[in-house]
Amino acid sequence: MLNFSRSRTQPRSTRSLSLGGMDYADPKKKNSIVGKIILAATLTAICILMLKQSPSFSSPSVFSHHEAGLNHILVTGGAGYIGSHASLRLLRDAYRVTIVDNLSRGNLGAINVLQELFPEPGRLQFIYADLGDPKDVNKLFSENAFDAVMHFAAVAYVGESTLDPLKYYHNITSNTLGVLEAMATHGVQTLIYSSTCATYGEPDKMPITEDTPQVPINPYGKAKKMAEDIILDFSKNSDMAVMILRYFNVIGSDPDGRLGEAPRPELREHGRISGACFDATRGIIPGLQVKGTDYKTVDGTCVRDYIDVTDLVDAHVKALEKAKPHKVGIYNVGTGKGRSVKEFVEACKKATGANIKVDYLSRRPGDYAEVYSDPTKIRLELNWTAKHTDLQKSLEVAWRWQKAHSNGYGPLVAVAS
């Protein structure tokens, strides 16, 4: 109920006039409210301006847009052995780098090293994501503006692939398809694909050229070839620039000792021969196991083309520089010289100064007798030639890192020489 009573002592200037059910406030009071609103809006605007000028304000990342004169490269598997070395080279050459890795095989320690070397804003970012998850892949490409992709991410052990082939087809073939689809959707026009000589299988003729028939004999090689086929089929009706690098057995590490190879302990039995040699030298394993002595080679052990990781990374950068729209380049990356496993073991003994115990066992499933490259095409077209071809010296460089990092990328604990 409305109360119409008025106090006779109330000043008239404070009354509101009522007409037809509407109240009309005193003009002075109305001006006061308007002033407060204007003041509040002004203060709000000032606060927003101050926030925008603050470094902590959530503004769009520099990685989310293209910048003239600066190429932004996505390195998949960049926390791994080869991917981390490639990232180091790209950063050194003034590229902007985004590393994506789910750390199932990679090392966060390698990322930390790179971040310490290149702390400047806008140079390097690490994104933890799984390329097998379409949501992760879409978010990765939606929130970043990439100029090119170097696709390293993959499981890569021949022996393991024979034991768990489905893992390899999912991780290599299916994930590559997902990356390619995202590139197409978001207009990323350059792909440098990390492939392998395992796609050739066991050719009848050496050395291997790019025209050698691809007849892989293990799931690792088969999965990589399937991924290559997908890329090649897509490229036929695309403007994409594609470079496929089929490389051979990778050894060595960063000459300045910043990065090295640190595989998961549970994967040692499937790892590279260099890792096994170093583990035997450090006493982690009782000796070195050479699997297969009855191959049709000079000494009965497998023959391989060992390429230093520094040379391999250089080939990737040259491929990136030479990539052209509508063009596909396929190159073998190797030294052109085969070395037997026995030769490798002797070089490792000299590099480490250790008398490594060697056990000779039966063949490993999925292995092939002899594989080495003909690097003529990459020399002529990309002006690339392997420079670090002294096997013992490459192993000495790698051993220096291993001695200083007996815990991988964990706390530094030196190993006695």
C-alpha positions in Angstrom: 0.0 0.0 0.0 1.3 3.4 -0.9 1.8 5.9 1.9 0.7 9.4 0.8 1.4 11.1 4.1 4.0 13.9 4.1 5.8 15.6 6.9 5.1 19.3 6.9 8.7 20.0 8.0 10.2 18.1 4.9 11.8 20.6 2.5 10.0 20.9 -0.8 13.2 20.6 -2.8 13.5 16.9 -1.9 10.0 15.9 -3.1 9.4 13.9 -6.3 6.5 14.9 -8.5 4.0 12.1 -9.4 1.9 12.2 -12.5 -0.1 9.4 -14.0 1.7 6.8 -12.0 5.3 8.0 -13.0 7.8 9.5 -10.6 10.0 12.4 -11.8 13.3 12.6 -9.8 14.9 15.8 -8.8 17.2 17.0 -11.7 20.1 17.5 -9.3 19.9 13.9 -8.1 19.7 12.6 -11.8 22.8 14.6 -12.7 24.6 13.0 -9.7 23.8 9.4 -10.9 24.9 10.2 -14.5 28.2 11.5 -13.2 28.8 8.4 -11.2 28.1 6.2 -14.3 30.6 8.3 -16.4 33.2 8.0 -13.6 32.8 4.2 -13.4 33.1 3.8 -17.2 36.2 6.0 -17.2 37.8 4.0 -14.5 36.9 0.7 -16.2 38.5 2.0 -19.5 41.7 2.9 -17.7 41.9 -0.5 -16.0 41.5 -2.3 -19.4 44.1 -0.1 -20.9 46.5 -0.8 -18.1 45.8 -4.6 -18.4 46.5 -4.6 -22.1 49.9 -2.9 -21.5 50.7 -5.5 -18.8 52.9 -8.5 -20.0 50.6 -10.8 -18.2 47.5 -9.8 -20.2 46.2 -12.7 -22.3 46.9 -11.2 -25.8 47.1 -13.4 -29.0 50.3 -15.4 -29.1 53.0 -14.4 -31.7 52.9 -18.0 -32.7 49.3 -17.6 -33.8 49.9 -15.3 -36.8 52.3 -15.2 -39.8 55.1 -12.7 -39.6 56.8 -11.3 -42.7 60.4 -12.5 -43.1 60.1 -15.2 -40.3 59.2 -18.8 -41.1 57.4 -20.7 -38.4 58.2 -24.4 -38.4 56.2 -27.1 -36.6 58.6 -29.9 -35.5 56.7 -33.0 -34.6 58.6 -35.3 -32.3 60.9 -32.5 -31.5 61.7 -33.8 -28.0 63.3 -36.9 -29.6 66.8 -37.7 -30.7 66.7 -36.4 -34.3 63.8 -33.9 -33.8 65.6 -32.1 -31.0 68.8 -31.8 -33.1 66.7 -30.5 -36.0 65.0 -27.9 -33.7 68.4 -26.7 -32.5 69.6 -26.1 -36.1 66.4 -24.4 -37.0 66.6 -22.1 -34.0 70.2 -21.4 -34.7 69.2 -20.4 -38.3 66.6 -17.9 -36.9 63.5 -19.9 -37.6 60.5 -19.7 -35.2 59.9 -23.2 -33.9 57.0 -25.0 -32.3 57.7 -28.5 -30.9 54.9 -30.9 -30.4 55.6 -34.2 -28.6 53.7 -36.5 -26.3 57.0 -37.5 -24.6 56.3 -41.2 -25.0 59.7 -41.5 -26.6 61.0 -38.0 -26.3 62.8 -36.2 -23.4 61.5 -33.1 -21.7 65.2 -32.4 -20.8 66.0 -31.8 -24.4 63.2 -29.2 -24.5 64.6 -27.5 -21.4 68.1 -27.3 -23.1 66.6 -25.7 -26.2 64.5 -23.2 -24.1 67.6 -22.2 -22.1 69.6 -21.7 -25.3 66.8 -19.6 -27.0 64.9 -17.9 -24.2 63.8 -14.9 -26.3 60.0 -14.5 -26.6 58.6 -15.8 -29.9 61.4 -18.1 -30.8 60.4 -21.5 -29.3 57.3 -23.0 -27.8 56.7 -26.6 -26.7 53.2 -28.1 -26.9 52.4 -31.4 -25.1 50.0 -33.2 -27.4 49.3 -36.5 -29.0 49.2 -36.6 -32.8 46.9 -39.7 -32.5 44.2 -37.5 -30.9 42.2 -35.6 -33.6 41.2 -32.9 -31.0 44.8 -32.3 -30.1 45.8 -32.0 -33.7 43.0 -29.6 -34.6 43.7 -27.4 -31.6 47.4 -27.4 -32.5 46.8 -26.2 -36.0 43.9 -23.9 -35.1 45.9 -21.9 -32.5 49.2 -21.6 -34.5 50.2 -20.2 -37.9 52.7 -22.6 -39.4 54.6 -22.1 -42.6 55.9 -25.7 -42.7 56.0 -29.0 -40.9 58.9 -31.2 -40.3 57.3 -34.5 -39.4 59.7 -36.6 -37.3 57.2 -38.1 -34.7 57.2 -41.9 -34.9 58.1 -45.0 -33.1 61.2 -46.3 -34.9 62.5 -49.7 -33.8 62.5 -52.6 -36.3 62.5 -55.3 -33.7 59.7 -53.7 -31.7 57.7 -53.3 -34.9 57.7 -57.1 -35.4 56.4 -57.6 -31.9 53.7 -54.9 -31.9 52.9 -54.1 -35.5 49.6 -52.4 -34.8 51.3 -49.8 -32.7 53.5 -48.9 -35.7 50.6 -48.6 -38.2 48.7 -46.4 -35.8 51.7 -44.2 -34.8 53.3 -43.8 -38.2 50.7 -44.3 -40.9 47.5 -43.1 -39.1 49.2 -40.2 -37.4 50.8 -39.0 -40.6 47.3 -39.0 -42.2 46.0 -36.8 -39.4 48.8 -34.3 -39.7 48.3 -34.2 -43.5 44.6 -33.5 -43.1 45.2 -30.7 -40.6 47.8 -29.2 -42.9 45.3 -29.2 -45.8 42.5 -27.8 -43.6 44.6 -24.9 -42.3 46.6 -24.1 -45.4 50.1 -25.2 -44.4 51.8 -25.7 -47.7 55.2 -27.3 -47.0 55.9 -30.8 -45.6 59.3 -32.3 -44.9 58.7 -35.9 -44.1 61.1 -38.1 -42.1 61.1 -41.5 -43.8 63.5 -44.4 -43.8 65.6 -46.7 -45.9 63.6 -49.5 -44.3 61.0 -48.9 -47.0 63.3 -50.5 -49.5 63.5 -53.8 -47.7 66.4 -56.0 -48.9 67.2 -54.9 -52.5 69.0 -57.2 -54.9 71.3 -54.4 -56.0 73.5 -52.0 -54.1 73.8 -49.1 -53.6 70.2 -48.0 -53.2 68.9 -45.2 -55.4 65.6 -43.4 -55.1 64.3 -45.6 -57.9 65.1 -48.8 -56.1 61.8 -50.7 -55.7 60.3 -50.3 -52.2 59.5 -53.8 -50.8 59.7 -53.4 -47.0 60.1 -56.6 -44.9 59.1 -55.4 -41.5 56.1 -53.4 -40.1 58.3 -50.3 -39.4 59.3 -50.1 -43.1 55.7 -51.0 -44.3 54.1 -48.3 -42.1 56.5 -45.7 -43.4 55.9 -46.7 -47.0 52.1 -46.5 -46.4 52.6 -43.0 -45.0 54.7 -42.0 -48.1 52.0 -43.3 -50.4 49.3 -41.3 -48.6 51.5 -38.1 -49.0 52.2 -38.8 -52.6 48.5 -39.5 -53.5 47.4 -36.3 -51.7 50.1 -34.2 -53.4 48.8 -35.1 -56.9 45.9 -32.7 -56.5 47.5 -30.2 -54.1 49.7 -27.1 -54.2 51.7 -28.5 -51.3 55.5 -28.6 -51.4 56.7 -32.0 -50.3 60.1 -33.4 -49.5 60.5 -37.0 -48.4 63.9 -37.9 -46.9 64.7 -41.6 -46.6 67.6 -41.9 -44.3 69.8 -44.6 -43.1 71.3 -45.5 -39.7 71.7 -42.3 -37.5 74.6 -41.9 -35.1 76.4 -39.1 -33.3 75.2 -36.1 -31.4 75.6 -32.3 -31.2 79.3 -31.5 -31.5 79.0 -28.8 -28.8 77.6 -31.3 -26.3 74.2 -29.7 -25.8 72.1 -32.6 -27.0 72.4 -36.4 -27.3 70.5 -39.6 -27.5 68.7 -40.8 -24.4 66.3 -43.6 -25.2 63.9 -45.1 -22.6 65.6 -47.8 -20.5 62.9 -50.3 -21.3 63.6 -49.9 -25.1 67.3 -50.5 -24.9 67.1 -53.9 -26.4 65.4 -52.5 -29.5 67.7 -49.4 -29.7 70.5 -48.3 -32.0 73.8 -50.2 -32.0 75.6 -47.0 -30.8 73.4 -46.9 -27.7 74.1 -50.6 -27.0 77.9 -50.0 -27.4 77.8 -47.1 -24.9 75.6 -49.1 -22.4 78.1 -52.0 -22.6 81.0 -49.5 -22.0 79.3 -48.1 -18.9 78.4 -51.5 -17.5 74.6 -51.0 -17.9 74.5 -54.2 -19.9 77.1 -57.0 -19.5 78.2 -56.8 -23.1 77.2 -56.1 -26.7 75.0 -58.5 -28.6 75.5 -58.8 -32.3 72.5 -60.4 -33.8 73.3 -62.3 -37.0 76.7 -63.6 -38.2 75.6 -65.6 -41.2 74.5 -62.9 -43.6 76.0 -62.8 -47.1 78.4 -59.9 -46.3 82.1 -59.5 -46.1 82.3 -60.7 -42.5 78.8 -62.3 -42.0 77.4 -59.3 -40.0 74.9 -56.8 -41.3 76.2 -53.9 -43.4 74.7 -50.4 -42.8 75.2 -46.8 -44.0 75.8 -44.7 -40.8 74.8 -41.1 -41.1 75.8 -38.5 -38.5 72.8 -36.6 -37.0 74.5 -33.3 -37.8 74.6 -34.1 -41.5 71.0 -35.5 -41.4 69.7 -32.3 -39.9 71.6 -30.3 -42.5 69.8 -32.3 -45.2 66.4 -31.4 -43.7 67.2 -27.7 -43.6 68.4 -27.8 -47.3 65.2 -29.7 -48.2 63.1 -27.0 -46.4 65.0 -24.2 -48.3 64.5 -26.0 -51.7 60.9 -27.1 -51.3 58.6 -25.7 -54.0 54.8 -25.7 -54.4 53.4 -28.5 -56.6 56.7 -30.3 -56.4 57.7 -33.5 -54.6 61.3 -34.3 -53.8 62.4 -37.8 -52.7 66.0 -38.2 -51.5 68.2 -40.8 -49.9 70.2 -39.4 -47.0 73.4 -41.4 -46.4 77.1 -41.4 -46.9 77.1 -43.9 -49.8 79.4 -46.2 -47.9 78.4 -49.4 -46.0 80.0 -50.5 -42.8 79.6 -53.9 -41.1 78.5 -54.3 -37.6 81.9 -55.8 -36.7 83.5 -52.6 -38.1 81.2 -50.5 -36.1 82.0 -52.4 -32.9 85.7 -51.9 -33.4 85.2 -48.2 -34.0 83.1 -48.0 -30.8 85.9 -49.7 -28.8 88.4 -47.1 -30.0 86.0 -44.2 -29.4 85.3 -45.2 -25.8 88.6 -46.8 -25.0 86.8 -49.8 -23.6 87.3 -53.5 -24.4 83.6 -54.3 -25.0 82.5 -57.9 -24.5 80.7 -59.1 -27.6 78.2 -62.0 -27.9 77.3 -63.2 -31.3 73.6 -64.4 -31.5 71.1 -65.5 -34.1 69.4 -63.0 -36.4 66.9 -60.5 -35.2 63.5 -60.8 -36.9 62.9 -58.3 -39.7 66.6 -57.4 -40.3 68.2 -57.3 -43.7 71.8 -58.1 -44.7 73.1 -55.1 -46.5 71.8 -51.5 -47.0 73.7 -48.5 -48.1 72.8 -45.5 -50.2 73.6 -43.8 -53.4 73.5 -40.1 -52.4 74.0 -38.7 -55.9 70.5 -37.2 -56.3 70.6 -35.2 -53.1 74.1 -34.0 -53.9 73.0 -32.7 -57.3 69.6 -31.3 -56.5 70.0 -30.0 -52.9 73.8 -29.5 -52.9 74.1 -31.7 -49.9 76.9 -34.1 -49.0 77.7 -35.9 -45.8 80.7 -34.2 -44.1 80.9 -36.2 -40.8 81.9 -39.5 -42.3 84.6 -40.7 -39.9 82.7 -43.4 -37.9 85.1 -43.3 -35.0 84.9 -39.5 -34.7 81.1 -39.5 -34.7 81.1 -42.0 -32.0 83.7 -40.0 -29.9 81.4 -37.0 -30.1 78.4 -39.1 -29.0 80.4 -40.7 -26.2 81.4 -37.4 -24.7 77.7 -36.5 -24.3 77.0 -40.0 -22.9 79.9 -39.7 -20.3 78.5 -36.4 -19.1 74.9 -37.6 -19.1 74.8 -41.0 -17.6 71.3 -40.3 -16.5 70.3 -39.1 -19.9 68.7 -35.6 -19.4 68.6 -36.1 -15.7 71.0 -34.7 -13.2 74.6 -34.6 -14.5 76.7 -37.5 -13.3 80.0 -37.9 -15.1 81.3 -41.4 -15.9 84.9 -42.2 -15.5 86.8 -42.5 -18.7 
